[in-house]
């Protein structure tokens, strides 16, 4: 399944479903397609939001948990 990437105020994310918000964060590697089964599991009960972290946009020497937490 393909989800539309939403861009708003400098942030990119995908979302699906209705209900209480459920924010899912990915690790440092992987693709959005890794979330397909997870989204399908939760979208009927939750408003699933998955931010697209800028892991490919940040300088490699500063990429880490601190940089990503500042972004969020």
C-alpha positions as CSV (number, residue, x, y, z in Angstrom):
1,X,0.0,0.0,0.0
2,X,1.2,3.5,-0.8
3,X,0.7,6.4,1.6
4,X,0.9,10.1,0.7
5,X,3.8,12.0,2.2
6,X,2.6,15.2,3.8
7,X,4.9,18.2,4.2
8,X,3.9,20.9,6.6
9,X,6.0,23.6,8.2
10,X,9.3,21.9,7.3
11,X,8.2,18.4,8.6
12,X,7.4,15.4,6.4
13,X,5.2,12.5,7.6
14,X,2.6,9.9,6.6
15,X,-0.6,9.3,8.4
16,X,-3.5,6.9,8.3
17,X,-6.7,6.1,10.3
18,X,-8.8,8.0,12.8
19,X,-9.0,8.1,16.5
20,X,-6.4,8.7,19.3
21,X,-3.0,9.7,17.9
22,X,-0.3,7.1,17.7
23,X,3.1,8.4,16.7
24,X,5.7,5.8,15.5
25,X,9.4,6.6,15.2
26,X,11.7,4.7,12.9
27,X,15.3,3.9,13.6
28,X,18.3,5.2,11.7
29,X,17.8,3.0,8.7
30,X,15.0,1.5,6.7
31,X,12.2,2.6,4.4
32,X,8.6,3.7,4.9
33,X,7.5,0.4,3.4
34,X,8.8,-1.2,6.6
35,X,5.7,0.3,8.3
36,X,3.0,-1.1,6.0
37,X,2.0,-4.0,8.3
38,X,2.2,-1.9,11.4
39,X,-0.1,0.8,9.8
40,X,-2.6,-1.8,8.7
41,X,-2.7,-3.3,12.2
42,X,-3.4,0.0,14.0
43,X,-5.2,2.3,11.5
44,X,-8.7,1.1,12.3
45,X,-8.3,2.1,16.0
46,X,-5.8,5.0,15.9
47,X,-4.7,8.0,13.9
48,X,-1.2,6.7,13.0
49,X,1.4,9.3,12.4
50,X,4.9,8.5,11.2
51,X,7.4,11.4,10.9
52,X,10.0,11.0,8.2
53,X,13.2,11.8,10.0
54,X,15.9,13.7,8.1
55,X,18.5,10.9,8.4
56,X,19.7,11.5,4.9
57,X,19.7,15.3,5.2
58,X,21.8,15.8,8.4
59,X,25.6,15.7,8.2
60,X,26.8,12.2,9.0
61,X,29.2,13.4,11.7
62,X,26.3,15.0,13.7
63,X,23.7,12.3,13.0
64,X,22.6,10.6,16.1
65,X,19.9,10.6,18.8
66,X,20.7,14.1,20.0
67,X,20.3,15.6,16.5
68,X,17.1,13.7,15.8
69,X,15.6,14.6,19.2
70,X,16.3,18.3,18.4
71,X,14.6,17.9,15.1
72,X,11.5,16.4,16.7
